[in-house]
Amino acid sequence: MEKTFRFKSIIQGYIIIVLLLSLVSCKTNNFWRQVDKNRTFANKIYDKYLKAYGNVSMIDPEGNFSVIWYYKDNRIYITRILKSKIVSTEDYRCDTILNIKEYKEECYPEPIDADGFKSSYYDENIDSLYNINIGLDVTALKLKGSSCPVLKELREHIIRYKLWEFDSIPVMIPLDTMTINNNH
């Protein structure tokens, strides 16, 4: 009798563990689906801005949020995306644009812990498209800077226009406990 009770308890324990693991697995799969969906949506916005304005930049970490911006008429226009939805748009006066034509590959080694950064610029005068697509440690760039002229300029814009402020961009958390703080 005691062996039967112990055996049933062990089986019940295993069943509970399997159910909990299944639940966690479903949450994780749902999170990665959201990441893919957000990336697809952000890339559509990126392409739309490039066609409409001839320039666009994006910070897109492995998460469910992205920041996209473009320059037009001495202004910078910033779009924040969370879970495949535009959650805020802002614009500021801006005297300089990010000049990616001067970027050199050897200028910035890719860090191990990196967010995705890409930027495109279409030069109508010579009918040419310039692209950067690199891994970028945005936090380190903000703190330390860079000797690369393009990344120096990017750093100034990240800081001045709060492109990567965690009080306005929610941190990636795989559970549904994320909140948006719109204090800007």
N, C-alpha and C positions, 0 to 999 in steps of 0.2 A: 504494500500500500504506500509506504513512504517513498519507494523508488518510483512508483507511478506518479506521485505528486511532484517529485523533484523533476522527473522527465517532462511533465506538462509545463512546469514553471520555466524550464530551459527553452522549450519550444515556444512558449508565449513570449519570452524575452527575445528570442531570435525574430519572431514575427514583428514585434514592436521595432526592433532595430532595422529590419528590412523596410518597414513602412516609413520610418523616419528618413532613411537614406533615399527612398523613392521621392519623398516630398522635397528634400533638399535638391535632388537631381532635377526635378521639374522646375523649381524656382531658378536654378542655374541656367537651364536650357531656355527658359523664358527671358532671362536677362540677356543672354547672348543673341536671341532673336531680336530683342529691342536694340541692341548695339548695331546689328546688321541693318535693321530698318532705319535707325537714325543715320548711319553712314550713307545709305542709299539716298535718303531725303536730303542730307547735307550736300552730297555731291550734285544733286539736281539743282539746288540753290546756287552752288558754286558755278556750275556751267551756265546757268541763267544769268548770273551777274557778269561773268566773263564775256558772254555774247552781248549783253546790254551796255556794259561800261568799259570793256577792254582791259580791265584789271580786277583781280580778286585775290584774297589771301584767306587761309583757313587754318585754325588750330583744331585738330580732331584727334583727341586721345582715344584709347580703347575704352570707350564708355558710351553713355547714352546722351551726351551733350557735345556741342560743337560751337565755335565762334567763327563767324565769317564776316569779312569786311572788304569794302572797296572804296575807291577815292573818286570824287567827282566835284568839279567846280570849287576847289579849295575846301572841301569837306571830306570827312571820313564817315562812312555809313556802316554801322555795326549791327549785325544780326546774331542773336543768341538762340540756339536751338536746343531743346530738351525733349527727349523721347519723341522725335520726329515731328515736333511742333515748334513754330517760332514763338518764343516766350517773351522776347523783347527786341526792339529796334531802337537805335540811338544814332544821333549824328552830331558831330562837333566840327568846328572850324579847324582846318588842318592846312598848314602851309607847304608841307612836303609829302610826297608819296613814297612808298617803299620802292626803291629802284633796284629790282632784281636782276637787271641786265649786267650788273657788276659782280654778281655772285660767282665765286670760284669753288669748285668741289672740294679742293684741299683746304679751304678756308675754315671749315668746321668739321671736326671728326664726330661721327654719330655716337652719342652716348648710349650706355646700356639701358638706362631707364628713360625712355623717350616718348614724347607725345608726337603725333603726326603733324607736320607743318607742310603746307603746300601753298604756292603762290604762282600766279600766272599774269603775264602782261603781254598785250598785243600791241606791237609797234606798227601803226598804220603807214608810217613813212617808208618803211622797208618791207612791209607785209610779212612780218616775222612774229612768231609767238615764243616767248621766253617762259620757262617753267622751272620751279624748284619743287622738289618733293623729298624732304629729309625727315629724319628723326630729330627732335629738338627737345632738350630738357629745359622747358620754359622757366621753371623755378630757378634753376642754376643760372640761366641767362639773365634773369632779373637781378639776381644777387651779385654775380661776378662780371657780367658783361662779356664782350668778345672783341677780338682785334679785327674781325671781319667787318668791313664797312656796311654791308647789307644787314648783318645781324645787329650791329650797333644801332642802326636806324630802326630795325624791328624792335629791339629792346626799348628804345625811347618811346615808340608808339604803344607797346604793351603797357608800359608804366603810365604814360600820359593819358591814354584813353581807356585805361583799366580793362584791357582786352582779356586779362587773365587774373581777375580778382575773385577769390573764392567766396567773398560775401555776395557777389552777383552771379556767380556760376556755381551751381550745386556740385558737390564732390560726388564722384561715382560710387554708389553703394548698391550692391546687387539685390538687396531686399527693397520692398516698397516702403521704405522709411524716409525717402528723400523729400526735402521741402525746398521751395523756391523762395529766395529772399530778394525782393525787388526794392532795395533801399538805395537806388541811384537816381 
